[in-house]
Amino acid sequence: MSKLAILLWAATPDKPDLAAAPFVYATAAAALDAEVELHFAGPACELLVAGVADNAVTSGGKAVYSFMREAAALDVKFLACAMAIARHKEAGRALIPELAGEAGASAFVARSLDPEWRTLVF
């Protein structure tokens, strides 16, 4: 089975067209039976706060959260950087149910060094 890890750090709610792109690639890879992980880091973690991606609408009129749900429906795993998501948790902000857990920078670096995995960065 092919394996793909995607890092989101510049894909933020204020850039909905860019923010939607990683989910399109994740969905395509999952549809090809690849194991896919989405690693959210820094400001991209804002997409994991409930309601934020719903309000980020692409130029095509589709909410980023719709792209996210499509990826999740194909078992794409959503992982947040523990440091970046901590501020949202500490503020008591609700997170989306698709968030599977936390994985730090070392987890993504390990994926990029593992010859069984391919990586993309947005």
Residue pairs with C-beta under 8 A, 6 or more apart in sequence:
1 33
1 34
1 35
2 29
2 32
2 33
2 34
2 35
2 118
3 34
3 35
3 36
3 111
3 116
3 117
3 118
4 25
4 26
4 29
4 34
4 35
4 36
4 37
4 117
4 118
4 119
4 120
5 36
5 37
5 39
5 108
5 111
5 112
5 117
5 118
5 119
5 120
6 22
6 25
6 26
6 36
6 37
6 38
6 39
6 119
6 120
6 121
6 122
7 39
7 41
7 108
7 119
7 120
7 121
7 122
8 19
8 22
8 38
8 39
8 40
8 41
8 44
8 47
8 122
9 41
9 42
9 43
9 44
9 121
9 122
10 18
10 43
10 44
10 122
11 18
11 19
11 21
11 22
11 44
11 47
11 122
12 18
12 19
12 43
12 44
12 46
12 47
13 19
13 46
13 47
13 52
13 53
13 55
13 56
13 64
14 56
16 56
16 57
16 58
16 59
16 64
17 58
17 59
18 122
19 44
19 47
19 53
19 56
19 64
20 58
20 62
20 64
20 67
21 122
22 38
22 120
22 122
23 38
23 64
23 67
23 68
23 70
23 71
23 76
24 67
25 120
26 36
26 38
26 71
26 74
26 76
27 67
27 70
27 71
27 74
27 76
29 36
30 36
30 71
30 74
30 75
30 76
31 74
36 71
36 74
36 75
36 76
36 77
37 76
37 77
37 79
37 103
37 111
38 71
38 76
38 77
38 78
38 79
39 79
39 81
39 103
39 107
39 108
39 111
40 47
40 48
40 78
40 79
40 80
40 81
40 84
40 85
41 81
41 84
41 105
41 108
42 81
42 84
43 84
44 84
44 122
45 80
45 81
45 84
45 85
45 88
46 52
46 88
47 53
47 56
47 64
47 68
48 78
48 80
48 85
48 88
48 95
48 96
48 99
49 88
49 93
49 94
49 95
49 96
50 93
50 94
50 95
50 96
51 94
53 63
53 64
53 65
53 68
53 96
54 63
54 64
54 65
55 63
56 63
56 64
56 65
57 63
57 64
58 64
65 96
68 78
68 96
68 98
69 98
72 78
72 98
77 100
78 96
78 98
78 99
78 100
79 99
79 100
79 101
79 102
79 103
79 107
80 95
80 99
80 101
80 102
80 103
81 102
81 103
81 104
81 105
82 102
82 103
82 104
83 104
85 95
85 102
88 95
89 95
108 119
111 117
111 119
112 119
